[in-house]
């Protein structure tokens, strides 16, 4: 197994475990204790879905670009190494699953413990972001990007 595959697996495990850990702490967080279902709470539930849906859908043809890092990695390990790593890492999918994990775990944890409305809103924020990214992904399958 290649070192890059191990690194990718470790990144995924760390991100998803941390999302689960944070989701379990949502009901007792100081932020969740202060948020109410007023205009801010409603916007916090709706805005992430819309933002991530449009941002991910319309940016789907662009790769992650870090010229300084790309030059350093490609110079040491060969041309195209960094782009290949990012392609295999799938950072947007990782972010989507982390948001869905944090949101779902937070919703369940809030329901089973404090049932604070703020816990539901914080968890809903992340679930909304994850669902926006998921819908953007499904739309990009239906309407693939036209490459220039």
Secondary structure, 3 states (H helix, E strand, C coil): CCHHHHHHHHHHHHHHHHHHHHHHHHHHCHHHHHCCCCHHHHHHHHHHHHHHHHHHHHCCCCCCCCHHHHHHHHHHHCCCHHHHHHHHHCHHHHHHHHHHHHHHHHHHHHHHCCCCHHHHHHHHHHHHHHHHHHHHHHHHHHCCCCCC
